[in-house]
Amino acid sequence: MSWLYLLLAGITEIGWPIGLKMAQSGESKVTGIAVAIFFMTISGMLLWLAQKEIPMGTAYAVWTGIGASGTFLIGIWLYGDPTSLTRYLGVLFIILGVVVLKFAH
């Protein structure tokens, strides 16, 4: 169950940078900040639950890896962030690192 909590924590980690971007890009600042705070809270609570059984360093690396990779992709898809082979390789290395941590007990 802890790995499910961690996966959900990583996915909800993607929500708060989106909220901050919403607050900067012409949408309601208050709504964007509220979205960010909501996702920060949920993500943090799920990470806390996951860390009951998963080592802290592993949990944190997986959490931030999922959040960073997901935010990278959302930035490209929704906000027109720049892409390059090097940027995609960087995200691939993050994902590979997360996979290695998952299986390196």
Secondary structure, DSSP 4 states (H G I P E B T S, - for coil): -HHHHHHHHHHHHTHHHHHHHHHHTTS-HHHHHHHHHHHHHHHHHHHHHHTTTS-HHHHHHHHHHHHHHHHHHHHHHHH-----HHHHHHHHHHHHHHHHHHH--
